[in-house]
Structures are given as C-alpha cells and as structure tokens.
Amino acid sequence: MANKQRGEATLKGPEGKEFTLCLTLGAVAQIEEELGVESLTEIDGVFEKARMRDVITILVALLQGGGHTDITRESMMAWPMDMGAMMEGIRSAFTNAGFGEPDGDAPVDGDDTSGKA
C-alpha cells in the first residue's frame, strides 16, 4: 500500500500486480532531463501534448522512484495498460508529493500551505 506521506501512489500493472510510484528527487531529475524541461512547473505543457513516449518517461521515473529499478522504458512499453489508469497513477503521485496535479489543478484537499501555486 502506498504511503501518501512520502508522496507515493499505487498503480495496478500487468496481471493485477500493484506497483508503487514515487516522485523522488531522482525521479524529478530524470523527468526534467529526459523531457527537456527546466522544472516540474513546466510539466503541464507536457501533459497538454500528451505524447505517449513522454507519459512512459514519467511513469518509468515514478516506478523507479518507487523502488522498481528493474523497470525500463522498453519493458514498460510491453505492458498492457489502461491509459486512464496510467494517467491517474501519475496524477496521484504528483498530488501526493505536494505538486498538485500535473495539469495545474488545485492542491490536494484544497490545502495550499505549501506555498506552491
């Protein structure tokens, strides 16, 4: 089960196996580097384009941040996944980490004490 206090979220993968997603500092650095964004504040632009390879990049970084270091882009591409479930898992990881949703929605529970917009 995901620990929301650590910014974790859960994603059901192939065969119903649960995977932990976590927006760690390493995951943030990986996402910024691989997507060519200056910071996560630009991530909403990535989601507006909704390129599948960008979604996979983000998902692999979150899975590796959650401890699933054996998962690669290549192995992830073979997963039979529901797109809605993938996006919900990503949104939950960002929200639980205190970034609000990647599309710029309000912070979790309307609590804006983090100072982030």
N, C-alpha and C positions, 0 to 999 in steps of 0.2 A: 504494500500500500504506500502511496506517495506521501511524503512529508511536506505539506504546504508551507510550513515554517522555513524550510530550506529552499523553497521555490521549485519543488518537484511537482510533476504531473504524471499521470499514468496513461499509457496508450496500449490498446489491445492490438497485438500483431498477429502474424500467421498462427493458425491453429488455436486462436484464443489466448495465446500466451501474453501475460502482462509485462510491459516494459516501462521502466522509469525514465522520464525525461527530466533534465535539469539544466537550467540556464546558468551554468558556472562561468567564472571568468574565462576559462579556456574555451568554452562554447561561444562566448561573446566574441573573443578574439578570432576564432575560426570563422564565425559568421561574417564578421567585418572584413576579414582578409579575403575569403572566398567569394563574397558578393561585391567586394569593392566599394563598401560604404564606409564613410568616416566614423559613424557611430550608430548605435541602435536607434537613435532618433530618426534615422532615415529608413528604417525597416518598413514603415507603412508604404513607402513608394515601391518597395519590392513586392509587397502583397497586392498593390493595385495592378501590377503587371501580371502577377500570378503565373509565372513560368514554373513549370513542374520541376525543372532542374534546380531552381532556387529553393523551392519547397523542400526538395530532397536534401539539399545542402544544409538547410536549417534543421531539418529533422535528424539528420545524421549527427550534427553537432550537439543537439539536445540529448540524443540517445547516448552518445559518448560521454557527455557531461553527467548522465545518469548512471554511468558505470559500465555501459555496454560497449567497451572499447573494441570488441571484435566485429562490430557492425561497420561496414564500409558503404560508400556510395554504390558500388557495384552490387553488393549483397542486398542493399535496400531496394534497388530497382527491380529486383525479382519478387519482392513482397506483394502478395495480393491484398491490397489495402483499399478501404473505402476513403475517398478523398475528403469527405466531411469529417470522418473520424481523425484523419491526419491533421486537418486544419484545427479541429477542436483541441487536440492534444497540444499543438503548438501554441494556440491562444492561451490555454490553461497554464503552460509552462511560463510564458511571458507574464501573465497576470499574477501567478503565484510568486514570481520573482520580484514583483513590485513595479513592473514596467507598464502596467495597464495592458490592454490588448494591442497587438501589433498594428491594428487598423486605427489606433488613436482613440478608442473608446475610453470612457471614464475608468478610473482605478477600481480595484476590487472593493465591493461593498460601499462604494462612494467615498471611501476614506482617502483623502488627499493630504495626509500628514507627512508624506514622504518628500514633499517639495518638488516632485516631478510633475510636469504638465501632461 
